[in-house]
Amino acid sequence: MSTSLPVLDVRSSSRSEFGFQARLAAHGMELRADGIQTLQVNVGKLCNQACKHCHVDAGPSRTEIMTRETAEQVIQAVKKFRIATVDITGGAPELNPSFRYLIAEARGVGAHVMVRHNLTVMFEPGQHDLPEFFRDHQLEVVSSLPYFQEQQTDAQRGRGVFEKSIEALRRLNAVGYGVDNSGLVLNLVYNPVGAYLPPAQGSLEADFKRELGTRHGVFFNSLYTITNMPINRFLDFLRRSGNEERYMKRLVDAFNPLAVDGLMCRSLVSVDWRGRLYDCDFNQMVDLGIACGLPQTIAGFDPEKLANRHIRTAQHCFGCTAGAGSSCGGAVVPS
Amino acid sequence: MLDGLFVVQMLGPIRALVCLGPPKSAEWGIRIMPYYQEDDLNRFGEIGNHRPDLFEKFMAWYQACQEDGALSRREKALIGLAVAHALQCPYCIDSYSQACLESGSNMDQMTEAIHMASAIRGGAALIHGVQAHNSVNKVSM
């Protein structure tokens, strides 16, 4: 029987229990890939925003971005191996000069393409046509909006971001995104504005739809709840605010073995701005590459060798298995 | 003159031990010893070291109360937050503040719940004014 209060499990969790592999083994589980459905391409750390929770540590002053040569290697892999889904992220991926090349080429061979779009980048120079560009290429748009109220959104993403985000959503709606039967999918991403787990995805999605619809007249398809990862800028916040131990304990105590099967690392390979391969975007940010003996770069990408690979893990993996689980597509266990 | 160790009671539960030592020069030396410690919440299971049968029954009941039922987890967390404030239990306020956030409530909703608890506490005090009136009327000409 669990002896947990709503927030904190009363069973003591010392740091030695923070081993993710040990926790999997205790449940008789091993983390291996199950095919490659998605190639997630992180085109770099350049972003027009500097969000407080960003696991990429992205911002306007970052210069690490994917070159055209590496982008071409990505496209060669997509074409050669008929990758079903290409998920383009950053930073703000639109700021990479090779962004539109990647989109056009991947769509040209019939790949489903998702873009992680932060909404406000639409107001940067040369980006005003993004809604039409997204529509013309039939992209799935996944946009961050941490809350339906201005105060929380601006607290995480910067002053004025909420107002700009609402305007950007209106523009996406105007070309058909998020509108019923348009075929243009606009999904939103919620991250907690602090050191706590996301609420149940279904009930929060209903709140977002009601509040954004009635207060601002904007629409979207689905809401993805994603847990904040204890790495980079969010880890800095946890340490500065004295929340690191408590947050890690929360993640560890909320470990849900039912979430393991649906973890995104089981169906994707992540590639960074230099062309190096990882099991996920979070491993990428802590420089935890694909297991030794397997292809390490996009130039050597080989789905056969990677399809059943052993996935490398670290403490931050508890972020993806806590509660209802967390992935780039939101919760992995139905609420 | 204040001296030695005494307990300060703040609006109900005992919150802190305050040690007042002899005056140092022109000022009093004051140090606050925390009575409620955040980490003690993690030690709640130690209550089960004695009569574990009773503790297990309590925990089973406690957990069952949290589950979705005729009320949602979110509604129950808001009730918990309100009751925590009425009881002025720091552990419960910590727990249910986080439970409210993790079940999707925002600060406006949580603050309304706290006002509800406070209003009922205030009303409960005020209605006893009738008792005072009765008392006064009984002895008055």
Interface residues (C-beta under 8 A of the other chain):
Chain A: M1 S2 T3 S4 L5 P6 V7 L8 V10 R11 S12 Y147 Q149 Q152 P192 G194 Y196 L197 P198 P199 A200 S203 L204 D207 K249 G323
Chain B: L41 N42 R43 F44 G45 G48 F55 E56 M59 A60 Y62 Q63 Q66 S72 R73 R74 A77 G80 D94 S95 Y96 Q98 A99 L101 E102 S103 G104 N106
